[in-house]
Amino acid sequence: MKNSFLDNLNKGVLGLEPYEPGLPLEHTQKKLGLSKMIKLASNENPLGASPKALAVIQKHIELNRYPDGNAYDLKQNISKKYEVDLNQITIGNGSNDLIEFVSRCFLGEGTNAIYSQHGFAIYPLAIKATGAEPIKAKAKNWGHDLDLMLNLVDKNTKIVFIASPNNPTGTVKNLKEIKDFLSNISDDIIVFLDQAYFEYIEGSEFDIPFSLIKEYPNLVISRSFSKAHGLAALRLGFCISNPDLADYLNRVRQPFNVNSLALSSGIVAIFDKDHIEESIKINESGMKKIKLILEKFNFEYINSFGNFISFDAKQDSDKAFQFFLERGIILRSLKVYEMPQHLRVSIGTEEEMDFFLQILEEYEKDLLSK
Ligand SMILES: *Cc1c(COP(=O)(O)O)cnc(C)c1O
């Protein structure tokens, strides 16, 4: 029998490809019958969640009550920590939620939004779902080509998505590049700057201050609690924007889009300096180690400012992915990102990195023997 209602789907929704998450650890391990398996596929924090957040969750959460729909306490703390006004803040169910709010506010049939080749996969999904046209700008040296993105703007363009650092390439833009872009783009177009990996960036030239929004009211900057704060499972993010825009973002948001556990955790995790510093430290040493080994075996990698690194596996990335999987490591094949030979590996604990490096050595030997 034919489900005739499918003919009535929004055209944009009809054209969507499902997002493919990293393989789930336990299920995959059971399926393959391996005694040991690690997951380095989703850029999660190997240190775990902020201990302060864990403590607060175990204390007193009333599951029978609706969460605070206005996220009063979390907004207070975000405002305090980042010196932004309360009316500039929008809280999201993960920062993915914020990408959807902005898309729903500005996009629809007859409009378009620009994103970069090898850019975060959620942008084209969110754009298409509204019926708008996603315009992909060819990347330059794996990163966003901001000049090209500017040139692709036409009268129907409503949003440009920029990720810095970008996932899966780890490339960044410095303050000057972002400022030049903002100065040259028409101020009726939203520039959405995704900074999910902000905490990991090394180098002050890449700091994009929220105060820039006063000068460029069309700029939106998003942050996530999923990476350095280790709260990916709870789904929590926020964005800072011009207050007039925040007002509308908060209107399209579901009234209780963020749950109580996420809110209570975010309130303390944002000030859990020890955990953030320790997370950055583990990342730095893991990154250093992995780069050395990739160089030793002549694997070309893309210099990354996030908590992951993507490298050329010297053969079809699905095959390479399979090699690691069968030996107990879940990585990410980057075929869907138009990177047919690249694998992305998240930086794990020291122990996880040693295991990865051991399998990488086996992988290299296997390549040479062919
Ligand atoms: C992981 C990631 C996010 C975070 O998404 P959440 O919904 O906050 O978990 C956002 N942008 C990019 C580029 C990412 O890689």
The ligand as an ORCA input file, in Angstrom:
! r2SCAN-3c Opt
* xyz 0 1
  C      29.766     18.999     17.902
  C      29.437     20.233     17.140
  C      28.414     21.068     17.567
  C      27.745     20.800     18.870
  O      26.490     20.373     18.734
  P      25.601     20.230     20.054
  O      24.251     20.234     19.459
  O      25.869     21.415     20.912
  O      25.982     18.939     20.689
  C      28.141     22.220     16.868
  N      28.868     22.555     15.794
  C      29.875     21.796     15.357
  C      30.693     22.257     14.210
  C      30.166     20.596     16.006
  O      31.143     19.813     15.569
*
